[in-house]
Structures are given as structure tokens and as C-alpha cells.
Amino acid sequence: MTWAALRSLPRVAPWNKGKRSYTWEQRRDDYAALQKSPIIITAELVTPILHAERERTHLDGILSAAALTDHPQASNYDQAAVIPLPLALVWVSQQGLPLWACTPLMPASEGLATREYWHKRYPSHRADFGDKLNAVTSAGRWKEYRVPVHAQQIDRLHALAIGNPEAVDALLSSVTHIGKKGSMGYGRVARWSVTPGEHALDDVLALRAVPVAYYAGAQPVGDLELNRGWTPPYWYSPWWADCMVPA
């Protein structure tokens, strides 16, 4: 599968102090040329995690966010973009969307399920900057509320992938929190490790969401789930598709 079929790439400023910048097309070509092998990615956590989806957090989503941090682009909230990653490219959809050879980050053990709370409070320490010194906090824009969330206290998460160990490790080195509400301290990562594995591509695909179209008449693996995310960004519903998910 070639990169030429991919749908779109983020825009990058073409010039930087008189020099042409390192573009996303160049990064795509560099990643595609890297040697890729089976690897195991492990995250050691020190705070409870709020998983993005069903006790799983998407590794390719984390790597995409890390790539944008490392190589920023102008924000465009109306359209998502394909982010090159140092992972094996398994398949490209008719829309030009990539299926990466990686599983989600999954708990290595059951851990301890906990209930946490996050709060929205009126920023009283900034009230002097407002037109009104008193705000209604029982209704409307400044209403305060307390939201219960289900968290998991666990020491380690792991994922299987086929990619370049050095490039994956370089991207993950800037990731300090995973899951939801990282700004509130949840999902704090103490250490990342990338080690060699012995798994095959079929082992990876059996543990992640795969579009039904990928199988093209072959026997699919897993259970059918309609209209769900399968490629970064997972929240972008126009890219959702019917998928086979782990049983």
C-alpha cells in the first residue's frame, strides 16, 4: 500500500526565516522508508486514567497528537487531516484514510475501578475583570456542577504494533498524560518503554477496530459494530464506518 492514496495532509508553513520548512510530505516519506518490526509499547501510570473508550485508549490517536505537538500546523477545526506515523500502513480506504498496524493501549491487568469527580466552578478569582461582580452560579453560563466519572487505577497499559521503535519512542517521549482530563492530572505517565515483540499483523488486527471494507469478501474477525471511529482522529464522525471489533 502506498502513501499516494492518502486523502489529505496537514498544512505546514512553507517558509521559515528564509528556509523551506520540513513539510508533512517529507515526514510522510521519511516514515514510510523506515524499517518496521513488531514492537510492544508499555505505559507506566502513576494516577488513575479515564479511558477514551471502553477501558482502551487509542495508541495511533496519541501518536497523532504527539506528531502535531512536535510538528505544529495551523488549526482547522472544520476539517480533520491525515497525520503520518512511523507505523506500518495496513490499508487505505476509498476516502484515503489509513489503517495503522497498532492496537489500543489496553490494561495489563484488571486494576481497580474507581469513581472520580470533576467540577466546573465559576472563576471567582477573575471576577474583577467582568462587567458584573456577582454571577448566577445556579443556572445559565456560569452554573457550577459536579460530574462523576469512572476511572481505573492501574500500573501499566500495553499495546502491540508494527512500527519503527526509535521513531515511536521519540514521539511518545513528549506524552505526559493519556486518556481524558489530562489537564486535571488523570492518566499521568511516569515512563514509556518500547520493546521488541514476536506478534504478527493478524494478532494486531484481532485486537483493534477494523473497517468491514478491509476484508473485501474475506471472513471478518470479531463482532460487527455500526458507525464507529477506526482511524485518528477518532472523534471525527464523518470518517466513521462499520467495523469489526474484538469479540
N, C-alpha and C positions, 0 to 999 in steps of 0.2 A: 504494500500500500504506500502511495507517495503522498507527500505533503501538498502537492499541487491541487489536490481535490478539496482541501480545507476551505471552509466558507469565507472566513474573514480573519483579519489580524488587527490588534490594537494599533492606533496611530501613535507614532513617536515623532517628536520634533526633529526635522531633518538636519538642522544645523545647531552647533554648539560652539560658540566663540570662534567662528570661522572654520570649524572642522565638522565634517559629516559625522553624525552620531551613530552609535551602534544600534541598528534597526532591529525590529522584531523579526523581519525576514532573515536577517543574518543570524539571529539567535536560533530561529527555527532550523536553519540549515546546519548550524553547529550541533544542536541537539540531535538532529537526525543522523549525523555522522558518528556520534559517539557509540562506543561498544556497549552493549546492554546484556545483562545477565540476571538470573534470579536473585533477588535480594529480600531481606526481611527488615522492615522498619519498625523500631520499637520506641515508644514514648513513655518516659517515666514521669508520673504525675505527683504533685505534692498537695493539690487541692481538689475538691470534688469537681466533676465535669458534668456539664449539661449538654448531652449529645445532640447533634443536629438532627438525627433521625434514628429512632428505634435502637438505642444503645450502640449506634455506629456514627462515626464522623468521617466524612469523605476525604481520603488522602489526596486525590487529584485536585479537589477543591482547595485544600490547604496549600498545596504546591503552586496552584494558580495564583492565590493571594500573595504568596511569598515572592513569586516572579514579578508581580506588579509592584511590590514594595521595593524589590531590587532594581527594577527597570520600569519606572513610572510612565504613565501615559495620561493624556488629557481625559478627564472623566466624561462619560456619556451615559447617563442613566436611562436613556430610552432604547439603547441597543447594547447587547452583550457582544463579546468578542472571543474568538478562539485564542487561547494562550498556549504557546509552545511549551512543552515539558520534556525533561530528559528521561522519558519513559517510552517503552515500545508502543508504537501505534498499531493497534489491533485491526481497526476497521474505521472507515469514514462513511457516514450516512449520505443519503442523497442531498441533504441540506449542507453537506460539507462539515459535519460535526464529528469530532474524534472520540473513539472509544479507547481509553488508555488501559494498559495492562497493569492494573493495580486493584486491590481490594480496599474497602473502607478500613479505617482503624477500628479494631474490634477488641473488646476486653479479653485479656488473657485468662481471667477467672471471673466468677460471678460478682465479686466485690460486695459492697454494702450499699443498698438503695437507701437514699435519704430524701427528706423533703426540706428544701430551702425556700427562702422568701426574698424577693427583691421588691424594692419600694420606689415609688415615684413621689417625690416631695417638692413642694414649692421652694424655689431657690431664694429663701428669705435673706441670705447674705448678699443678694444682689438687688434687693427690693428698692434701695435708694436710687437705682438707675431708672426705675419705672415711673410712669406718669402717676400711678396710684400707689400709695404706701401700703394699702390694705388690699389683699386679693381674696377672692372667694375660693376656698380650697375644698369645698364640699360638692362642687359641681362645675361643669364647664372646663375651660382650657387648663386651669391650674388645679384641677381636682387631684387630691392625693389618694393613692391606693396601694394595696399590698397584694402581691401576686405569688401564690405558691407554685413552685416548680419541682419537678422530680430530678434529682441529681444522683450521681453514682460516685461513691468513694472507692477508688481502685488505684493500685500501684502502677500498673502497666497496661498499655494498649499496643497492639501489634497489627501490622498489615503485610501482605505479600505483594510483591511487584516484580516486574521485569524492567530494569532500567539501568542507568549508569550510577554506580554507588557514589562516586565523588560529586557528581553534579546534584544528585538528590540530597546528599548531606549538606552541600553548600546552601541550597535553598532552605532547608529545614533549620539551619543554624540561626536564622533570624526570627523563627517562630517561637514565641514565648508562651502563648496560650492557644488552646484549641477548644472547639465547641462553642456554645453560646455564652454570652455575658462575660467574655474575657476581660473587659474593662472593669468588671466588678471582682476580679480575682479568680473566677472559676476556670478550671482546666489549665492551671499553671504547669508548664512543662519544665522539669528540672534538668532533663537530659534526653537527647535524641541519640539513637545508635542505628547504623545501617550495616548489616552483616550479610554474608553470602547465604543463599538458600539453595535448596535442591528441588523446588517445585517446578511444575510445568505450566504452560499457558492455560490448559484446561482447569488446573487447580485454582488459578486466579479467577477465571470467569465463573466458576461454580460458586464463588463467594461474593459476587457483586451483581448489581442490576445490569442486564444486557438487553438491548432492544430486540424485539422479536424479529425485526427485519434482518438482523445479523445472521440468523440461522439459515435464511434463504431456502426453506424447504427441508432442511436437516432436522433431526429430532432435537427440540429445545430441552434445556436443562433447568429445572426449578419450577416455581409456580408463577402463573400469569398475574400481573398487576397492571391495571389500565392507567395510562396517562400519568407517568411519574418521571422525575428527573433521573438522568443517567450520565450526564456529562457536565462539567463546570460551565457556568455557574448553575448549581442545582436548583436555585430558586427561580430561574428564568423559565416561566411556564410555556412560552412559545416553542421551546426546544424539547418539551416533554414528549414521551412516546410510550406505547405499550411495551412492557418489559417482562422478561423472566427474572425472577428474584430467587434467592436461596430458599429452599423449602424449609 
